[in-house]
């Protein structure tokens, strides 16, 4: 498992470098008080790079017995990963016809139980509140063009 941590650290570091490079090709704003489209991807790539270097250092310096012997130790862990993966795949598949907001609601409703949420009231509230907040912040406040799908005629961004 130690080798897997090292490989993952290298892959994440390479991904961070790639995202960092690509984000420099986008306008980052450049002046105080102005933030461009490349600002967040650049600093997220810097953060990912720092975390991946920390993972690499940890995987190199710690002894092998400090790492889990297998990736999926239980059947429940495998099912959680599959459940989250299925939720994301469904959300991506329906994003164009149904829109970003409905897709986000699907992601929230499918991943929360996998991460331990048991109350269906909390899951339903979060699955509704998250897209509403995203719509208010990104659609109205920041004026970002969200893919609206079937909600195109119902919800106006501008």
N, C-alpha and C positions, 0 to 999 in steps of 0.2 A: 504494500500500500504506500510505502514511502516513495517508491518510483512513480506511482500515479500522481502523488502530490507534486513531485518535481516536474513532471510532464505538464500537469495542469498549470503550474506557475509559469512555465516557459510559454505555453500557448496563450495564457492571459496577458503576459507581458508583450508578446508579439501583437496581439489584438489591440492592446492599449497604444502601442507605437503606431500601428496602422490608423486607428481612429484619431490619434493625435495629429498625425500627418494630414489626413483627409480634412480634419476640422480647420487646419491652418489655410486650406484652400477656400474656405468660406469666410465671409466678413465677420470679424469678432467685435466690431464696434470701434475700437481704436481710441476713442476719446472718453474722458471722464463723464459718466452719466449716460453713455450710449453703449448699449449691449447689442451685438449682432447675433446672427443665427449660429455662428461657430463658437460662441463664448462657452455655452454649457457643454457641448461635446468635447471641447478642448480640455476643460477642467475636469470633466468626468474621466477622460482618458488619463490625465495626470494622476487622479485618485486611484484608478484601476491599476496604473503602473506601480504606484507605491504599494498597494495591497499585494500585487503579484510578486514584487521583489521581497516583501515581508514573508510571503508564503514560501518562496524559494529558499530564503535564508533559514526559515524554520525547518523546512523539509531536509535541508542539507545538514544543519547543526544538531537536530534532535536525534536521539537513538531510535532505531527501528521499532522497538517495543512500545513507543509512545503513540504509534499510529494504529488505527483499527486494522484487524487482519483482513477484512473483506469490505467491499464497498457497500453492499446491501446485506446487512446482518440479519434482517428479518423480512418476512413476507410483507408485513405492514409497510415497511419503508419502500419496498418495490411498488406496492399499490399506490402509495402517496405520490411517488414520482410519476407513475403512469397516469394517475388522475389529473395532476397538474398539467402534464404534457397534453393530455386529451383536451382539457379546457382551453389551453392556449391554441391548439390546432383548430378547434371549432371556432374560437374567436377570430383567428386570422382568416379562416374560410368564409365567415359571414360578414367580415368587416366592410367589404365593398357593397354588397346588396343591403345590409341592415344598418351600416354606419358605425362610426367609432364609439358612440355612446352605448349602443346596445351591445356591441362587442366587449366593451369594458365591463358592463354589467355581467356578462357571461363569465369573463375572467374572474371577477370578484366572487361570484356565486360558486364557481367550481374550485377555486384555489383555497378559499377560507376553510372549508371542511378538511382539506388535506393538511392544513397547517394547524389544525386543532380547534377551530371554532365549532361549537356544538349547538349553540342556540340558533334556531332558524330565524328568530326575530332579528338577531344581530346580523346574520348573514343577509337577510332581505333588506334591512336598513342600509347596510354598507353597499350592497349591490345597486341600490337606488341612489344613495347619497353621493357615491363616488362619481358617477357620470354627471350628476347635476352640478357638482362642484367643478369638475373638469370643464363642463360647458360654460359655466359662469366665468371661471378664471381665464380659460384659453379662448373661448368663443367671443365673449363680450369684453372682458377687460383687456386682454392682449391682442384681440382681433386676429387670432390664428385661424386659418381656413381648415376646419376639421372635416374629414369625410363623413357626411351626414346620412348617406344611404336613403332609406325610406322616410327618414325624418326631415329630408330636405325642404319640403313644402310646409312642414309643421313648425319647425324651429328655424328662425332666421338668425344668422350670425351677425349680420350688419343691420 
